Amino acid sequence: MSRNKTGYQRPEDMGKAKDLISLASTEAQAFLALKKAAERPDGAIPEKYRELISMAVALTTQCAYCIDTHSKNALSTGATREELAEVVFITAALRAGAAVAHGLLALRLFDEAGGANLD
């Protein structure tokens, strides 16, 4: 089996979606229904904002396929390059904040394990 030297993810992998859906159709249909509800155009949150939110999540989860899809969807809903750039940095700040929050947890767990007595 040959491997792409630039990584495991390849755009042509999206062609396997039908296979994946057919192999677990009950679960896939539930997922697709949730996806359809989340991406509906008639919700209280406008489509453009839904796509920008989706982009932030895609950046956070680092899903290359999601970034590809939601970049195109954001463009089609009228998002600008400036809005996309702001989403990138908002996402980066929140990810960094999450690391700090988990650092608080790590410090507490360290202290509970007896590390607080080392000072």
Biopython code that builds the backbone (N, CA, C, O; Angstrom):
import numpy as np
from Bio.PDB.StructureBuilder import StructureBuilder

atoms = [
    (1, "MET", "N", (0.848, -1.167, 0.000)),
    (1, "MET", "CA", (0.000, 0.000, 0.000)),
    (1, "MET", "C", (0.900, 1.238, 0.000)),
    (1, "MET", "O", (1.772, 1.380, 0.857)),
    (2, "SER", "N", (0.683, 2.122, -0.958)),
    (2, "SER", "CA", (1.481, 3.341, -0.986)),
    (2, "SER", "C", (0.855, 4.376, -0.063)),
    (2, "SER", "O", (-0.362, 4.428, 0.109)),
    (3, "ARG", "N", (1.699, 5.184, 0.513)),
    (3, "ARG", "CA", (1.223, 6.240, 1.408)),
    (3, "ARG", "C", (1.638, 7.580, 0.854)),
    (3, "ARG", "O", (2.728, 7.746, 0.306)),
    (4, "ASN", "N", (0.750, 8.522, 1.010)),
    (4, "ASN", "CA", (1.034, 9.889, 0.609)),
    (4, "ASN", "C", (2.148, 10.416, 1.506)),
    (4, "ASN", "O", (2.018, 10.377, 2.730)),
    (5, "LYS", "N", (3.215, 10.896, 0.937)),
    (5, "LYS", "CA", (4.351, 11.351, 1.731)),
    (5, "LYS", "C", (4.049, 12.622, 2.514)),
    (5, "LYS", "O", (4.807, 12.976, 3.417)),
    (6, "THR", "N", (2.968, 13.311, 2.194)),
    (6, "THR", "CA", (2.639, 14.540, 2.918)),
    (6, "THR", "C", (1.700, 14.283, 4.085)),
    (6, "THR", "O", (1.403, 15.217, 4.830)),
    (7, "GLY", "N", (1.230, 13.084, 4.272)),
    (7, "GLY", "CA", (0.357, 12.789, 5.400)),
    (7, "GLY", "C", (-0.673, 11.738, 5.042)),
    (7, "GLY", "O", (-0.760, 11.294, 3.897)),
    (8, "TYR", "N", (-1.439, 11.354, 6.023)),
    (8, "TYR", "CA", (-2.442, 10.318, 5.836)),
    (8, "TYR", "C", (-3.702, 10.830, 5.157)),
    (8, "TYR", "O", (-4.340, 10.100, 4.398)),
    (9, "GLN", "N", (-4.063, 12.073, 5.423)),
    (9, "GLN", "CA", (-5.304, 12.601, 4.866)),
    (9, "GLN", "C", (-5.109, 12.968, 3.410)),
    (9, "GLN", "O", (-4.132, 13.617, 3.038)),
    (10, "ARG", "N", (-6.059, 12.542, 2.597)),
    (10, "ARG", "CA", (-6.035, 12.837, 1.168)),
    (10, "ARG", "C", (-7.433, 13.256, 0.743)),
    (10, "ARG", "O", (-8.410, 12.680, 1.222)),
    (11, "PRO", "N", (-7.560, 14.240, -0.138)),
    (11, "PRO", "CA", (-8.886, 14.675, -0.585)),
    (11, "PRO", "C", (-9.730, 13.534, -1.147)),
    (11, "PRO", "O", (-10.950, 13.528, -0.981)),
    (12, "GLU", "N", (-9.102, 12.585, -1.801)),
    (12, "GLU", "CA", (-9.884, 11.489, -2.394)),
    (12, "GLU", "C", (-10.497, 10.565, -1.347)),
    (12, "GLU", "O", (-11.356, 9.746, -1.674)),
    (13, "ASP", "N", (-10.066, 10.687, -0.092)),
    (13, "ASP", "CA", (-10.684, 9.888, 0.972)),
    (13, "ASP", "C", (-12.172, 10.191, 1.110)),
    (13, "ASP", "O", (-12.952, 9.334, 1.527)),
    (14, "MET", "N", (-12.559, 11.409, 0.759)),
    (14, "MET", "CA", (-13.978, 11.772, 0.847)),
    (14, "MET", "C", (-14.836, 10.861, -0.029)),
    (14, "MET", "O", (-16.031, 10.705, 0.221)),
    (15, "GLY", "N", (-14.234, 10.266, -1.046)),
    (15, "GLY", "CA", (-14.951, 9.321, -1.898)),
    (15, "GLY", "C", (-15.353, 8.046, -1.183)),
    (15, "GLY", "O", (-16.164, 7.274, -1.694)),
    (16, "LYS", "N", (-14.793, 7.819, -0.004)),
    (16, "LYS", "CA", (-15.143, 6.631, 0.794)),
    (16, "LYS", "C", (-16.388, 6.855, 1.655)),
    (16, "LYS", "O", (-16.842, 5.935, 2.336)),
    (17, "ALA", "N", (-16.938, 8.061, 1.630)),
    (17, "ALA", "CA", (-18.080, 8.386, 2.493)),
    (17, "ALA", "C", (-19.256, 7.447, 2.260)),
    (17, "ALA", "O", (-19.880, 6.988, 3.216)),
    (18, "LYS", "N", (-19.565, 7.157, 0.999)),
    (18, "LYS", "CA", (-20.703, 6.263, 0.719)),
    (18, "LYS", "C", (-20.459, 4.874, 1.291)),
    (18, "LYS", "O", (-21.383, 4.246, 1.808)),
    (19, "ASP", "N", (-19.229, 4.391, 1.202)),
    (19, "ASP", "CA", (-18.904, 3.088, 1.786)),
    (19, "ASP", "C", (-19.107, 3.116, 3.300)),
    (19, "ASP", "O", (-19.720, 2.215, 3.872)),
    (20, "LEU", "N", (-18.591, 4.151, 3.932)),
    (20, "LEU", "CA", (-18.707, 4.260, 5.383)),
    (20, "LEU", "C", (-20.169, 4.302, 5.813)),
    (20, "LEU", "O", (-20.562, 3.644, 6.776)),
    (21, "ILE", "N", (-20.967, 5.080, 5.093)),
    (21, "ILE", "CA", (-22.399, 5.194, 5.407)),
    (21, "ILE", "C", (-23.093, 3.845, 5.245)),
    (21, "ILE", "O", (-23.915, 3.468, 6.079)),
    (22, "SER", "N", (-22.770, 3.123, 4.186)),
    (22, "SER", "CA", (-23.436, 1.838, 3.956)),
    (22, "SER", "C", (-23.011, 0.779, 4.966)),
    (22, "SER", "O", (-23.772, -0.149, 5.242)),
    (23, "LEU", "N", (-21.829, 0.901, 5.511)),
    (23, "LEU", "CA", (-21.344, -0.083, 6.479)),
    (23, "LEU", "C", (-21.947, 0.094, 7.871)),
    (23, "LEU", "O", (-21.950, -0.843, 8.669)),
    (24, "ALA", "N", (-22.451, 1.275, 8.161)),
    (24, "ALA", "CA", (-23.081, 1.550, 9.458)),
    (24, "ALA", "C", (-24.248, 2.495, 9.221)),
    (24, "ALA", "O", (-24.258, 3.628, 9.702)),
    (25, "SER", "N", (-25.227, 2.013, 8.476)),
    (25, "SER", "CA", (-26.291, 2.902, 8.000)),
    (25, "SER", "C", (-27.146, 3.504, 9.111)),
    (25, "SER", "O", (-27.537, 4.666, 9.004)),
    (26, "THR", "N", (-27.447, 2.772, 10.156)),
    (26, "THR", "CA", (-28.264, 3.309, 11.243)),
    (26, "THR", "C", (-27.553, 4.483, 11.911)),
    (26, "THR", "O", (-28.135, 5.551, 12.102)),
    (27, "GLU", "N", (-26.306, 4.272, 12.258)),
    (27, "GLU", "CA", (-25.522, 5.315, 12.903)),
    (27, "GLU", "C", (-25.290, 6.489, 11.955)),
    (27, "GLU", "O", (-25.361, 7.650, 12.358)),
    (28, "ALA", "N", (-25.015, 6.172, 10.703)),
    (28, "ALA", "CA", (-24.768, 7.217, 9.710)),
    (28, "ALA", "C", (-26.009, 8.082, 9.513)),
    (28, "ALA", "O", (-25.899, 9.305, 9.413)),
    (29, "GLN", "N", (-27.162, 7.478, 9.455)),
    (29, "GLN", "CA", (-28.389, 8.249, 9.257)),
    (29, "GLN", "C", (-28.645, 9.166, 10.448)),
    (29, "GLN", "O", (-29.100, 10.296, 10.275)),
    (30, "ALA", "N", (-28.357, 8.685, 11.654)),
    (30, "ALA", "CA", (-28.513, 9.532, 12.845)),
    (30, "ALA", "C", (-27.538, 10.705, 12.782)),
    (30, "ALA", "O", (-27.911, 11.842, 13.071)),
    (31, "PHE", "N", (-26.300, 10.432, 12.409)),
    (31, "PHE", "CA", (-25.302, 11.492, 12.277)),
    (31, "PHE", "C", (-25.720, 12.501, 11.214)),
    (31, "PHE", "O", (-25.642, 13.708, 11.441)),
    (32, "LEU", "N", (-26.161, 12.019, 10.062)),
    (32, "LEU", "CA", (-26.547, 12.908, 8.970)),
    (32, "LEU", "C", (-27.759, 13.759, 9.336)),
    (32, "LEU", "O", (-27.863, 14.907, 8.905)),
    (33, "ALA", "N", (-28.677, 13.203, 10.129)),
    (33, "ALA", "CA", (-29.834, 13.987, 10.583)),
    (33, "ALA", "C", (-29.379, 15.104, 11.523)),
    (33, "ALA", "O", (-29.876, 16.227, 11.436)),
    (34, "LEU", "N", (-28.441, 14.803, 12.415)),
    (34, "LEU", "CA", (-27.913, 15.825, 13.311)),
    (34, "LEU", "C", (-27.176, 16.888, 12.509)),
    (34, "LEU", "O", (-27.341, 18.080, 12.763)),
    (35, "LYS", "N", (-26.368, 16.470, 11.548)),
    (35, "LYS", "CA", (-25.630, 17.402, 10.696)),
    (35, "LYS", "C", (-26.588, 18.324, 9.940)),
    (35, "LYS", "O", (-26.360, 19.529, 9.838)),
    (36, "LYS", "N", (-27.667, 17.732, 9.411)),
    (36, "LYS", "CA", (-28.659, 18.518, 8.675)),
    (36, "LYS", "C", (-29.328, 19.549, 9.591)),
    (36, "LYS", "O", (-29.539, 20.694, 9.190)),
    (37, "ALA", "N", (-29.657, 19.146, 10.806)),
    (37, "ALA", "CA", (-30.276, 20.072, 11.753)),
    (37, "ALA", "C", (-29.312, 21.195, 12.125)),
    (37, "ALA", "O", (-29.711, 22.355, 12.222)),
    (38, "ALA", "N", (-28.046, 20.849, 12.334)),
    (38, "ALA", "CA", (-27.048, 21.847, 12.723)),
    (38, "ALA", "C", (-26.752, 22.831, 11.592)),
    (38, "ALA", "O", (-26.414, 23.987, 11.847)),
    (39, "GLU", "N", (-26.877, 22.380, 10.360)),
    (39, "GLU", "CA", (-26.544, 23.225, 9.216)),
    (39, "GLU", "C", (-27.764, 23.822, 8.523)),
    (39, "GLU", "O", (-27.651, 24.353, 7.418)),
    (40, "ARG", "N", (-28.926, 23.738, 9.161)),
    (40, "ARG", "CA", (-30.149, 24.223, 8.517)),
    (40, "ARG", "C", (-30.095, 25.731, 8.289)),
    (40, "ARG", "O", (-29.568, 26.469, 9.121)),
    (41, "PRO", "N", (-30.630, 26.177, 7.185)),
    (41, "PRO", "CA", (-30.567, 27.604, 6.852)),
    (41, "PRO", "C", (-31.621, 28.454, 7.552)),
    (41, "PRO", "O", (-31.542, 29.682, 7.513)),
    (42, "ASP", "N", (-32.600, 27.829, 8.187)),
    (42, "ASP", "CA", (-33.716, 28.590, 8.747)),
    (42, "ASP", "C", (-33.657, 28.719, 10.271)),
    (42, "ASP", "O", (-34.673, 29.002, 10.905)),
    (43, "GLY", "N", (-32.495, 28.518, 10.852)),
    (43, "GLY", "CA", (-32.369, 28.631, 12.300)),
    (43, "GLY", "C", (-32.231, 30.079, 12.740)),
    (43, "GLY", "O", (-32.143, 30.984, 11.910)),
    (44, "ALA", "N", (-32.214, 30.291, 14.036)),
    (44, "ALA", "CA", (-32.045, 31.633, 14.592)),
    (44, "ALA", "C", (-30.650, 32.186, 14.286)),
    (44, "ALA", "O", (-30.467, 33.399, 14.178)),
    (45, "ILE", "N", (-29.674, 31.293, 14.150)),
    (45, "ILE", "CA", (-28.311, 31.719, 13.795)),
    (45, "ILE", "C", (-28.207, 31.710, 12.276)),
    (45, "ILE", "O", (-28.450, 30.680, 11.648)),
    (46, "PRO", "N", (-27.851, 32.842, 11.676)),
    (46, "PRO", "CA", (-27.737, 32.903, 10.210)),
    (46, "PRO", "C", (-26.683, 31.928, 9.680)),
    (46, "PRO", "O", (-25.736, 31.572, 10.382)),
    (47, "GLU", "N", (-26.869, 31.506, 8.423)),
    (47, "GLU", "CA", (-25.969, 30.532, 7.799)),
    (47, "GLU", "C", (-24.501, 30.939, 7.878)),
    (47, "GLU", "O", (-23.646, 30.107, 8.181)),
    (48, "LYS", "N", (-24.204, 32.194, 7.612)),
    (48, "LYS", "CA", (-22.810, 32.630, 7.637)),
    (48, "LYS", "C", (-22.200, 32.395, 9.005)),
    (48, "LYS", "O", (-21.071, 31.915, 9.103)),
    (49, "TYR", "N", (-22.922, 32.725, 10.058)),
    (49, "TYR", "CA", (-22.393, 32.536, 11.407)),
    (49, "TYR", "C", (-22.272, 31.052, 11.742)),
    (49, "TYR", "O", (-21.338, 30.639, 12.429)),
    (50, "ARG", "N", (-23.219, 30.255, 11.254)),
    (50, "ARG", "CA", (-23.119, 28.803, 11.450)),
    (50, "ARG", "C", (-21.830, 28.276, 10.824)),
    (50, "ARG", "O", (-21.144, 27.434, 11.404)),
    (51, "GLU", "N", (-21.510, 28.785, 9.631)),
    (51, "GLU", "CA", (-20.287, 28.331, 8.957)),
    (51, "GLU", "C", (-19.039, 28.829, 9.670)),
    (51, "GLU", "O", (-18.049, 28.102, 9.753)),
    (52, "LEU", "N", (-19.068, 30.050, 10.184)),
    (52, "LEU", "CA", (-17.906, 30.553, 10.922)),
    (52, "LEU", "C", (-17.721, 29.789, 12.233)),
    (52, "LEU", "O", (-16.591, 29.527, 12.645)),
    (53, "ILE", "N", (-18.816, 29.437, 12.880)),
    (53, "ILE", "CA", (-18.741, 28.595, 14.078)),
    (53, "ILE", "C", (-18.180, 27.224, 13.701)),
    (53, "ILE", "O", (-17.317, 26.681, 14.392)),
    (54, "SER", "N", (-18.681, 26.677, 12.599)),
    (54, "SER", "CA", (-18.190, 25.380, 12.133)),
    (54, "SER", "C", (-16.704, 25.440, 11.828)),
    (54, "SER", "O", (-15.968, 24.494, 12.111)),
    (55, "MET", "N", (-16.265, 26.547, 11.253)),
    (55, "MET", "CA", (-14.845, 26.703, 10.960)),
    (55, "MET", "C", (-14.036, 26.715, 12.250)),
    (55, "MET", "O", (-12.978, 26.089, 12.319)),
    (56, "ALA", "N", (-14.513, 27.414, 13.269)),
    (56, "ALA", "CA", (-13.801, 27.452, 14.547)),
    (56, "ALA", "C", (-13.674, 26.049, 15.136)),
    (56, "ALA", "O", (-12.617, 25.671, 15.640)),
    (57, "VAL", "N", (-14.749, 25.290, 15.068)),
    (57, "VAL", "CA", (-14.704, 23.919, 15.582)),
    (57, "VAL", "C", (-13.758, 23.072, 14.737)),
    (57, "VAL", "O", (-12.990, 22.275, 15.278)),
    (58, "ALA", "N", (-13.806, 23.238, 13.416)),
    (58, "ALA", "CA", (-12.909, 22.482, 12.527)),
    (58, "ALA", "C", (-11.454, 22.793, 12.836)),
    (58, "ALA", "O", (-10.612, 21.896, 12.826)),
    (59, "LEU", "N", (-11.153, 24.056, 13.111)),
    (59, "LEU", "CA", (-9.782, 24.421, 13.463)),
    (59, "LEU", "C", (-9.389, 23.812, 14.804)),
    (59, "LEU", "O", (-8.253, 23.374, 14.987)),
    (60, "THR", "N", (-10.330, 23.787, 15.732)),
    (60, "THR", "CA", (-10.057, 23.233, 17.055)),
    (60, "THR", "C", (-9.826, 21.725, 16.984)),
    (60, "THR", "O", (-8.905, 21.203, 17.612)),
    (61, "THR", "N", (-10.661, 21.030, 16.222)),
    (61, "THR", "CA", (-10.521, 19.576, 16.112)),
    (61, "THR", "C", (-9.456, 19.188, 15.099)),
    (61, "THR", "O", (-9.065, 18.024, 15.017)),
    (62, "GLN", "N", (-8.990, 20.157, 14.335)),
    (62, "GLN", "CA", (-7.951, 19.976, 13.322)),
    (62, "GLN", "C", (-8.357, 18.938, 12.270)),
    (62, "GLN", "O", (-7.555, 18.106, 11.846)),
    (63, "CYS", "N", (-9.613, 19.016, 11.870)),
    (63, "CYS", "CA", (-10.138, 18.128, 10.827)),
    (63, "CYS", "C", (-9.930, 18.795, 9.467)),
    (63, "CYS", "O", (-10.626, 19.750, 9.123)),
    (64, "ALA", "N", (-8.974, 18.288, 8.706)),
    (64, "ALA", "CA", (-8.657, 18.887, 7.401)),
    (64, "ALA", "C", (-9.856, 18.865, 6.462)),
    (64, "ALA", "O", (-10.076, 19.821, 5.718)),
    (65, "TYR", "N", (-10.629, 17.795, 6.489)),
    (65, "TYR", "CA", (-11.801, 17.692, 5.614)),
    (65, "TYR", "C", (-12.846, 18.736, 6.002)),
    (65, "TYR", "O", (-13.479, 19.343, 5.138)),
    (66, "CYS", "N", (-13.023, 18.942, 7.310)),
    (66, "CYS", "CA", (-13.984, 19.944, 7.789)),
    (66, "CYS", "C", (-13.522, 21.348, 7.416)),
    (66, "CYS", "O", (-14.328, 22.183, 7.006)),
    (67, "ILE", "N", (-12.226, 21.607, 7.560)),
    (67, "ILE", "CA", (-11.691, 22.923, 7.193)),
    (67, "ILE", "C", (-11.927, 23.170, 5.710)),
    (67, "ILE", "O", (-12.308, 24.273, 5.316)),
    (68, "ASP", "N", (-11.705, 22.161, 4.894)),
    (68, "ASP", "CA", (-11.935, 22.281, 3.447)),
    (68, "ASP", "C", (-13.402, 22.603, 3.167)),
    (68, "ASP", "O", (-13.714, 23.562, 2.461)),
    (69, "THR", "N", (-14.284, 21.801, 3.722)),
    (69, "THR", "CA", (-15.724, 21.973, 3.483)),
    (69, "THR", "C", (-16.231, 23.316, 3.998)),
    (69, "THR", "O", (-16.933, 24.031, 3.284)),
    (70, "HIS", "N", (-15.879, 23.655, 5.225)),
    (70, "HIS", "CA", (-16.437, 24.869, 5.817)),
    (70, "HIS", "C", (-15.784, 26.142, 5.286)),
    (70, "HIS", "O", (-16.384, 27.213, 5.368)),
    (71, "SER", "N", (-14.569, 26.050, 4.745)),
    (71, "SER", "CA", (-13.987, 27.208, 4.047)),
    (71, "SER", "C", (-14.839, 27.549, 2.836)),
    (71, "SER", "O", (-15.172, 28.711, 2.600)),
    (72, "LYS", "N", (-15.185, 26.527, 2.075)),
    (72, "LYS", "CA", (-16.006, 26.728, 0.875)),
    (72, "LYS", "C", (-17.414, 27.176, 1.250)),
    (72, "LYS", "O", (-17.971, 28.077, 0.624)),
    (73, "ASN", "N", (-17.984, 26.548, 2.270)),
    (73, "ASN", "CA", (-19.334, 26.923, 2.703)),
    (73, "ASN", "C", (-19.361, 28.350, 3.236)),
    (73, "ASN", "O", (-20.305, 29.093, 2.968)),
    (74, "ALA", "N", (-18.335, 28.738, 3.985)),
    (74, "ALA", "CA", (-18.282, 30.107, 4.519)),
    (74, "ALA", "C", (-18.241, 31.111, 3.378)),
    (74, "ALA", "O", (-18.928, 32.131, 3.424)),
    (75, "LEU", "N", (-17.448, 30.833, 2.367)),
    (75, "LEU", "CA", (-17.383, 31.716, 1.199)),
    (75, "LEU", "C", (-18.751, 31.833, 0.538)),
    (75, "LEU", "O", (-19.179, 32.926, 0.165)),
    (76, "SER", "N", (-19.436, 30.692, 0.394)),
    (76, "SER", "CA", (-20.731, 30.711, -0.295)),
    (76, "SER", "C", (-21.816, 31.434, 0.498)),
    (76, "SER", "O", (-22.832, 31.836, -0.069)),
    (77, "THR", "N", (-21.608, 31.603, 1.811)),
    (77, "THR", "CA", (-22.596, 32.320, 2.631)),
    (77, "THR", "C", (-22.233, 33.783, 2.822)),
    (77, "THR", "O", (-22.919, 34.507, 3.544)),
    (78, "GLY", "N", (-21.152, 34.224, 2.174)),
    (78, "GLY", "CA", (-20.791, 35.633, 2.222)),
    (78, "GLY", "C", (-19.732, 36.005, 3.240)),
    (78, "GLY", "O", (-19.481, 37.190, 3.459)),
    (79, "ALA", "N", (-19.108, 35.022, 3.865)),
    (79, "ALA", "CA", (-18.037, 35.336, 4.817)),
    (79, "ALA", "C", (-16.861, 35.959, 4.075)),
    (79, "ALA", "O", (-16.604, 35.648, 2.912)),
    (80, "THR", "N", (-16.163, 36.836, 4.763)),
    (80, "THR", "CA", (-15.010, 37.501, 4.160)),
    (80, "THR", "C", (-13.709, 36.874, 4.670)),
    (80, "THR", "O", (-13.700, 36.133, 5.652)),
    (81, "ARG", "N", (-12.623, 37.191, 3.981)),
    (81, "ARG", "CA", (-11.308, 36.736, 4.420)),
    (81, "ARG", "C", (-10.987, 37.313, 5.797)),
    (81, "ARG", "O", (-10.361, 36.647, 6.621)),
    (82, "GLU", "N", (-11.411, 38.534, 6.041)),
    (82, "GLU", "CA", (-11.167, 39.168, 7.332)),
    (82, "GLU", "C", (-11.910, 38.432, 8.449)),
    (82, "GLU", "O", (-11.362, 38.213, 9.529)),
    (83, "GLU", "N", (-13.158, 38.056, 8.181)),
    (83, "GLU", "CA", (-13.914, 37.291, 9.182)),
    (83, "GLU", "C", (-13.251, 35.944, 9.446)),
    (83, "GLU", "O", (-13.147, 35.509, 10.593)),
    (84, "LEU", "N", (-12.810, 35.295, 8.391)),
    (84, "LEU", "CA", (-12.127, 34.010, 8.548)),
    (84, "LEU", "C", (-10.852, 34.188, 9.379)),
    (84, "LEU", "O", (-10.567, 33.381, 10.264)),
    (85, "ALA", "N", (-10.093, 35.241, 9.093)),
    (85, "ALA", "CA", (-8.864, 35.494, 9.851)),
    (85, "ALA", "C", (-9.177, 35.719, 11.334)),
    (85, "ALA", "O", (-8.462, 35.217, 12.201)),
    (86, "GLU", "N", (-10.239, 36.470, 11.624)),
    (86, "GLU", "CA", (-10.616, 36.690, 13.019)),
    (86, "GLU", "C", (-11.007, 35.382, 13.686)),
    (86, "GLU", "O", (-10.656, 35.146, 14.842)),
    (87, "VAL", "N", (-11.732, 34.526, 12.965)),
    (87, "VAL", "CA", (-12.106, 33.215, 13.504)),
    (87, "VAL", "C", (-10.851, 32.418, 13.860)),
    (87, "VAL", "O", (-10.800, 31.765, 14.903)),
    (88, "VAL", "N", (-9.846, 32.475, 12.995)),
    (88, "VAL", "CA", (-8.600, 31.749, 13.263)),
    (88, "VAL", "C", (-8.018, 32.183, 14.609)),
    (88, "VAL", "O", (-7.649, 31.340, 15.427)),
    (89, "PHE", "N", (-7.934, 33.491, 14.839)),
    (89, "PHE", "CA", (-7.296, 33.960, 16.066)),
    (89, "PHE", "C", (-8.189, 33.838, 17.291)),
    (89, "PHE", "O", (-7.684, 33.643, 18.397)),
    (90, "ILE", "N", (-9.504, 33.947, 17.122)),
    (90, "ILE", "CA", (-10.420, 33.675, 18.240)),
    (90, "ILE", "C", (-10.269, 32.220, 18.661)),
    (90, "ILE", "O", (-10.199, 31.911, 19.850)),
    (91, "THR", "N", (-10.219, 31.335, 17.679)),
    (91, "THR", "CA", (-10.048, 29.911, 17.961)),
    (91, "THR", "C", (-8.720, 29.654, 18.670)),
    (91, "THR", "O", (-8.664, 28.905, 19.645)),
    (92, "ALA", "N", (-7.656, 30.277, 18.177)),
    (92, "ALA", "CA", (-6.343, 30.097, 18.793)),
    (92, "ALA", "C", (-6.349, 30.562, 20.246)),
    (92, "ALA", "O", (-5.777, 29.901, 21.114)),
    (93, "ALA", "N", (-6.992, 31.694, 20.512)),
    (93, "ALA", "CA", (-7.050, 32.213, 21.875)),
    (93, "ALA", "C", (-7.835, 31.275, 22.788)),
    (93, "ALA", "O", (-7.438, 31.035, 23.928)),
    (94, "LEU", "N", (-8.940, 30.751, 22.288)),
    (94, "LEU", "CA", (-9.739, 29.837, 23.102)),
    (94, "LEU", "C", (-9.016, 28.523, 23.353)),
    (94, "LEU", "O", (-9.099, 27.960, 24.444)),
    (95, "ARG", "N", (-8.308, 28.037, 22.341)),
    (95, "ARG", "CA", (-7.513, 26.816, 22.547)),
    (95, "ARG", "C", (-6.440, 27.054, 23.580)),
    (95, "ARG", "O", (-6.208, 26.203, 24.438)),
    (96, "ALA", "N", (-5.780, 28.196, 23.515)),
    (96, "ALA", "CA", (-4.760, 28.523, 24.507)),
    (96, "ALA", "C", (-5.383, 28.635, 25.897)),
    (96, "ALA", "O", (-4.813, 28.169, 26.883)),
    (97, "GLY", "N", (-6.553, 29.254, 25.961)),
    (97, "GLY", "CA", (-7.255, 29.366, 27.233)),
    (97, "GLY", "C", (-7.613, 28.006, 27.803)),
    (97, "GLY", "O", (-7.553, 27.798, 29.014)),
    (98, "ALA", "N", (-7.980, 27.092, 26.940)),
    (98, "ALA", "CA", (-8.300, 25.738, 27.391)),
    (98, "ALA", "C", (-7.067, 25.056, 27.967)),
    (98, "ALA", "O", (-7.171, 24.302, 28.934)),
    (99, "ALA", "N", (-5.905, 25.313, 27.384)),
    (99, "ALA", "CA", (-4.671, 24.740, 27.921)),
    (99, "ALA", "C", (-4.401, 25.282, 29.322)),
    (99, "ALA", "O", (-3.980, 24.540, 30.209)),
    (100, "VAL", "N", (-4.644, 26.570, 29.517)),
    (100, "VAL", "CA", (-4.467, 27.156, 30.843)),
    (100, "VAL", "C", (-5.466, 26.544, 31.819)),
    (100, "VAL", "O", (-5.104, 26.209, 32.947)),
    (101, "ALA", "N", (-6.723, 26.396, 31.395)),
    (101, "ALA", "CA", (-7.739, 25.800, 32.262)),
    (101, "ALA", "C", (-7.362, 24.371, 32.637)),
    (101, "ALA", "O", (-7.533, 23.970, 33.788)),
    (102, "HIS", "N", (-6.858, 23.609, 31.689)),
    (102, "HIS", "CA", (-6.417, 22.252, 31.997)),
    (102, "HIS", "C", (-5.160, 22.272, 32.875)),
    (102, "HIS", "O", (-4.910, 21.352, 33.653)),
    (103, "GLY", "N", (-4.379, 23.343, 32.727)),
    (103, "GLY", "CA", (-3.232, 23.509, 33.609)),
    (103, "GLY", "C", (-3.654, 23.673, 35.060)),
    (103, "GLY", "O", (-2.981, 23.177, 35.964)),
    (104, "LEU", "N", (-4.767, 24.367, 35.289)),
    (104, "LEU", "CA", (-5.297, 24.494, 36.645)),
    (104, "LEU", "C", (-5.680, 23.122, 37.198)),
    (104, "LEU", "O", (-5.409, 22.810, 38.358)),
    (105, "LEU", "N", (-6.308, 22.319, 36.362)),
    (105, "LEU", "CA", (-6.658, 20.952, 36.757)),
    (105, "LEU", "C", (-5.395, 20.160, 37.065)),
    (105, "LEU", "O", (-5.330, 19.466, 38.080)),
    (106, "ALA", "N", (-4.389, 20.258, 36.192)),
    (106, "ALA", "CA", (-3.142, 19.526, 36.397)),
    (106, "ALA", "C", (-2.480, 19.939, 37.703)),
    (106, "ALA", "O", (-1.965, 19.095, 38.437)),
    (107, "LEU", "N", (-2.492, 21.237, 37.994)),
    (107, "LEU", "CA", (-1.886, 21.715, 39.237)),
    (107, "LEU", "C", (-2.616, 21.154, 40.452)),
    (107, "LEU", "O", (-1.986, 20.721, 41.417)),
    (108, "ARG", "N", (-3.959, 21.161, 40.400)),
    (108, "ARG", "CA", (-4.737, 20.603, 41.525)),
    (108, "ARG", "C", (-4.443, 19.126, 41.700)),
    (108, "ARG", "O", (-4.225, 18.664, 42.820)),
    (109, "LEU", "N", (-4.435, 18.372, 40.593)),
    (109, "LEU", "CA", (-4.177, 16.932, 40.682)),
    (109, "LEU", "C", (-2.765, 16.656, 41.189)),
    (109, "LEU", "O", (-2.546, 15.722, 41.960)),
    (110, "PHE", "N", (-1.811, 17.472, 40.752)),
    (110, "PHE", "CA", (-0.436, 17.357, 41.236)),
    (110, "PHE", "C", (-0.403, 17.581, 42.749)),
    (110, "PHE", "O", (0.214, 16.819, 43.493)),
    (111, "ASP", "N", (-1.082, 18.645, 43.185)),
    (111, "ASP", "CA", (-1.125, 18.956, 44.617)),
    (111, "ASP", "C", (-1.804, 17.844, 45.397)),
    (111, "ASP", "O", (-1.330, 17.465, 46.469)),
    (112, "GLU", "N", (-2.914, 17.312, 44.876)),
    (112, "GLU", "CA", (-3.630, 16.241, 45.553)),
    (112, "GLU", "C", (-2.789, 14.963, 45.640)),
    (112, "GLU", "O", (-2.967, 14.160, 46.556)),
    (113, "ALA", "N", (-1.880, 14.782, 44.691)),
    (113, "ALA", "CA", (-1.008, 13.602, 44.696)),
    (113, "ALA", "C", (0.175, 13.774, 45.660)),
    (113, "ALA", "O", (1.014, 12.884, 45.794)),
    (114, "GLY", "N", (0.225, 14.909, 46.312)),
    (114, "GLY", "CA", (1.289, 15.143, 47.286)),
    (114, "GLY", "C", (2.325, 16.139, 46.822)),
    (114, "GLY", "O", (3.272, 16.427, 47.553)),
    (115, "GLY", "N", (2.173, 16.665, 45.644)),
    (115, "GLY", "CA", (3.156, 17.619, 45.127)),
    (115, "GLY", "C", (3.162, 18.930, 45.872)),
    (115, "GLY", "O", (4.177, 19.626, 45.873)),
    (116, "ALA", "N", (2.051, 19.294, 46.512)),
    (116, "ALA", "CA", (1.996, 20.560, 47.237)),
    (116, "ALA", "C", (2.935, 20.539, 48.431)),
    (116, "ALA", "O", (3.349, 21.594, 48.912)),
    (117, "ASN", "N", (3.275, 19.353, 48.915)),
    (117, "ASN", "CA", (4.153, 19.225, 50.073)),
    (117, "ASN", "C", (5.620, 19.358, 49.706)),
    (117, "ASN", "O", (6.480, 19.329, 50.586)),
    (118, "LEU", "N", (5.921, 19.504, 48.415)),
    (118, "LEU", "CA", (7.319, 19.578, 47.985)),
    (118, "LEU", "C", (7.901, 20.979, 48.099)),
    (118, "LEU", "O", (9.111, 21.159, 47.969)),
    (119, "ASP", "N", (7.055, 21.970, 48.340)),
    (119, "ASP", "CA", (7.543, 23.367, 48.436)),
    (119, "ASP", "C", (8.290, 23.613, 49.710)),
    (119, "ASP", "O", (8.762, 24.726, 49.945)),
]
sb = StructureBuilder()
sb.init_structure("model")
sb.init_model(0)
sb.init_chain("A")
sb.init_seg("    ")
for serial, (resi, resn, name, xyz) in enumerate(atoms, 1):
    if name == "N":
        sb.init_residue(resn, " ", resi, " ")
    sb.init_atom(name, np.array(xyz, "f"), 0.0, 1.0, " ", f" {name:<3s}", serial, name[0])
structure = sb.get_structure()
